[in-house]
């Protein structure tokens, strides 16, 4: 429905732009294997980035509770 209305409202040049934006997904093994050290560094960065905010909140939890009591 919406897609048909969108194409009708776009001129001929716009339609060509919409049709040119196709993506192909190729499922194949990588051309070069990622080194284990690089996997370790990237994986560690991802895990640590997920724990930074909760760790900060846990360390400063007493300040969060104190401000709630004062108000």
HUBEL-V925763 format. One record per residue. N is the residue number from 1. RES is the residue in one small letter. SS is DSSP state (alpha for helix, beta for strand, coil for the rest). Layout:
<<N	RES	SS> <N	RES	SS>>
This chain:
<<1	x	coil> <2	x	alpha> <3	x	alpha> <4	x	alpha> <5	x	alpha> <6	x	alpha> <7	x	alpha> <8	x	alpha> <9	x	alpha> <10	x	coil> <11	x	coil> <12	x	alpha> <13	x	alpha> <14	x	alpha> <15	x	alpha> <16	x	alpha> <17	x	alpha> <18	x	alpha> <19	x	alpha> <20	x	alpha> <21	x	coil> <22	x	coil> <23	x	coil> <24	x	coil> <25	x	coil> <26	x	coil> <27	x	coil> <28	x	coil> <29	x	coil> <30	x	coil> <31	x	coil> <32	x	coil> <33	x	coil> <34	x	coil> <35	x	coil> <36	x	alpha> <37	x	alpha> <38	x	alpha> <39	x	alpha> <40	x	alpha> <41	x	alpha> <42	x	alpha> <43	x	alpha> <44	x	alpha> <45	x	alpha> <46	x	alpha> <47	x	alpha> <48	x	alpha> <49	x	alpha> <50	x	alpha> <51	x	alpha> <52	x	alpha> <53	x	alpha> <54	x	alpha> <55	x	alpha> <56	x	alpha> <57	x	alpha> <58	x	alpha> <59	x	alpha> <60	x	coil> <61	x	alpha> <62	x	alpha> <63	x	alpha> <64	x	alpha> <65	x	alpha> <66	x	alpha> <67	x	alpha> <68	x	alpha> <69	x	alpha> <70	x	alpha> <71	x	coil>>
